[in-house]
Amino acid sequence: MASTLDKAVEQLGHRLSPKRRSAATRLRRLADPAAGPPLLEALEREVRDSRTWETQYQMVMALGMCGHRPALGSA
């Protein structure tokens, strides 16, 4: 049986934004550094649609909670 982390990461690719948002919220609560790379990849896809701003917000917050430093880019 897949772990909560694996299920949430898999759900980041769901076709419905509320499902992706739910996954990001779960990953935010888990705050597992292993979620960082798939979250960043999902966010890069998500920003193409401004209608999903709530989902993007949850993904950004989850990245912060995971401590995924590469998401900061080069400032």
Summary of the structure (lengths in Angstrom):
residues: 75
radius of gyration: 11.3
end to end distance: 40.4
largest distance: 40.4
contacts: 212
relative contact order: 0.20
helix: 76%
strand: 0%
